[in-house]
């Protein structure tokens, strides 16, 4: 029960969820202003193509560096696997992949299927998918660095 509660807390008490909530609130309050930004971005299909690939690239980087987070190298690397809360690291890794995958699907899906110029809702979802993927990647990278730092600081 504690593990599922931790996973739910990781979802709902996170910067990613906060950004999604702020975006939904912003859309509901000022969709007209978002429509102006959508019309401006939607005028250049090439920009949209390259922006849509940002979440895909960041997801690819996370997948490529899986070993660095879950199986770090070094003299103290076994300490991570012996840690009683190692499942939390794995759960957050999977959650990062879920966020990254969702953002990738949304951004590429909007690029492929949406009409240009974007509607305010389409623009909001597109922008949020790019921002969320960047935040998720930053958290993933910071976790990798922190785990290496802790393992390197530990004296055997």
C-alpha positions as CSV (number, residue, x, y, z in Angstrom):
1,X,0.0,0.0,0.0
2,X,2.8,2.4,0.8
3,X,4.4,1.9,-2.7
4,X,1.2,2.8,-4.5
5,X,0.7,5.8,-2.3
6,X,4.2,6.9,-3.1
7,X,3.6,6.5,-6.8
8,X,0.4,8.6,-6.6
9,X,2.2,11.2,-4.6
10,X,5.0,11.3,-7.2
11,X,2.3,12.0,-9.8
12,X,0.2,14.5,-8.1
13,X,2.9,16.3,-6.0
14,X,5.3,17.2,-8.8
15,X,6.3,20.1,-11.0
16,X,4.9,18.2,-14.0
17,X,1.4,18.0,-12.5
18,X,1.7,21.7,-11.4
19,X,2.6,22.8,-14.9
20,X,-0.3,20.8,-16.4
21,X,-2.7,22.4,-13.8
22,X,-1.4,25.9,-14.5
23,X,-1.8,25.4,-18.2
24,X,-5.3,24.1,-17.8
25,X,-6.2,27.1,-15.7
26,X,-4.5,29.5,-18.1
27,X,-6.4,28.0,-21.0
28,X,-9.7,28.4,-19.1
29,X,-9.0,32.0,-18.1
30,X,-7.3,33.5,-21.2
31,X,-7.9,31.3,-24.2
32,X,-8.1,34.4,-26.4
33,X,-4.5,35.4,-25.7
34,X,-3.5,31.8,-26.2
35,X,-5.2,32.0,-29.6
36,X,-3.0,34.9,-30.6
37,X,0.1,32.9,-29.7
38,X,-1.3,29.9,-31.5
39,X,-1.9,31.9,-34.7
40,X,1.7,33.3,-34.5
41,X,3.3,29.8,-34.2
42,X,0.9,28.2,-36.6
43,X,2.1,30.4,-39.4
44,X,5.3,28.4,-39.7
45,X,4.8,24.6,-40.2
46,X,8.6,24.0,-40.1
47,X,8.8,25.4,-36.6
48,X,6.1,23.1,-35.4
49,X,7.9,20.1,-36.9
50,X,11.1,20.8,-35.1
51,X,9.4,21.7,-31.8
52,X,7.3,18.5,-32.0
53,X,10.5,16.5,-32.0
54,X,11.9,18.0,-28.7
55,X,9.9,15.6,-26.5
56,X,10.9,12.6,-28.7
57,X,14.6,13.5,-28.5
58,X,14.4,14.0,-24.7
59,X,12.7,10.7,-24.3
60,X,15.4,9.0,-26.4
61,X,18.1,10.6,-24.2
62,X,16.3,9.3,-21.1
63,X,16.1,5.8,-22.5
64,X,19.7,5.9,-23.7
65,X,20.9,6.8,-20.2
66,X,18.8,4.3,-18.3
67,X,22.0,2.5,-17.3
68,X,23.4,5.7,-15.7
69,X,20.4,6.0,-13.3
70,X,19.5,2.4,-12.5
71,X,22.9,0.7,-12.8
72,X,25.6,3.4,-12.1
73,X,29.2,2.3,-12.4
74,X,31.8,2.7,-9.7
75,X,33.1,1.0,-6.6
76,X,29.9,1.6,-4.6
77,X,27.4,0.8,-7.3
78,X,26.0,-2.2,-5.4
79,X,24.9,0.1,-2.6
80,X,22.1,1.5,-4.7
81,X,20.6,-2.0,-5.3
82,X,20.9,-2.9,-1.7
83,X,19.1,0.2,-0.6
84,X,15.7,-0.6,0.9
85,X,14.0,2.2,-1.1
86,X,15.5,1.3,-4.5
87,X,12.0,0.5,-5.8
88,X,11.3,4.3,-5.4
89,X,14.1,5.0,-7.9
90,X,12.7,2.5,-10.3
91,X,9.2,3.7,-9.9
92,X,10.2,7.3,-10.6
93,X,12.2,6.2,-13.6
94,X,9.1,4.5,-15.0
95,X,7.0,7.5,-14.2
96,X,9.6,9.7,-16.1
97,X,9.3,7.4,-19.1
98,X,5.5,7.7,-18.9
99,X,5.6,11.5,-18.8
100,X,8.1,11.6,-21.6
101,X,6.1,9.1,-23.7
102,X,2.9,10.9,-23.2
103,X,4.5,14.3,-24.1
104,X,6.1,12.7,-27.2
105,X,2.8,11.1,-28.4
106,X,0.9,14.4,-27.8
107,X,3.4,16.6,-29.6
108,X,3.9,14.4,-32.6
109,X,0.2,13.6,-32.8
110,X,-0.6,17.3,-32.8
111,X,2.1,18.0,-35.4
112,X,0.8,15.2,-37.7
113,X,-3.0,15.5,-37.2
114,X,-3.8,19.0,-36.1
115,X,-4.9,21.7,-38.5
116,X,-2.8,24.8,-38.8
117,X,-3.2,27.4,-37.4
118,X,-3.7,25.8,-34.1
119,X,-6.7,26.2,-32.0
120,X,-6.0,27.6,-28.5
121,X,-6.6,24.2,-26.9
122,X,-4.3,22.5,-29.4
123,X,-1.6,25.1,-28.9
124,X,-1.9,24.8,-25.1
125,X,-1.5,21.0,-25.2
126,X,1.4,21.3,-27.7
127,X,3.3,23.9,-25.6
128,X,2.7,21.9,-22.4
129,X,3.9,18.7,-23.9
130,X,7.2,20.4,-24.8
131,X,7.6,22.1,-21.4
132,X,6.7,19.0,-19.5
133,X,9.2,16.9,-21.4
134,X,11.9,19.3,-20.7
135,X,11.1,19.4,-17.0
136,X,10.9,15.6,-16.8
137,X,14.3,15.3,-18.5
138,X,15.8,17.8,-16.1
139,X,14.5,15.9,-13.1
140,X,15.8,12.7,-14.6
141,X,19.2,14.1,-15.2
142,X,19.4,15.7,-11.7
143,X,18.4,12.3,-10.2
144,X,21.2,10.6,-12.1
145,X,23.8,13.2,-11.0
146,X,22.5,13.0,-7.4
147,X,22.8,9.2,-7.2
148,X,26.3,9.3,-8.6
149,X,27.2,12.0,-6.1
150,X,25.8,10.1,-3.2
151,X,27.5,6.8,-4.3
152,X,30.9,8.6,-4.8
153,X,30.7,10.3,-1.4
154,X,30.0,7.0,0.4
155,X,33.1,5.5,1.9
156,X,33.2,1.7,1.6
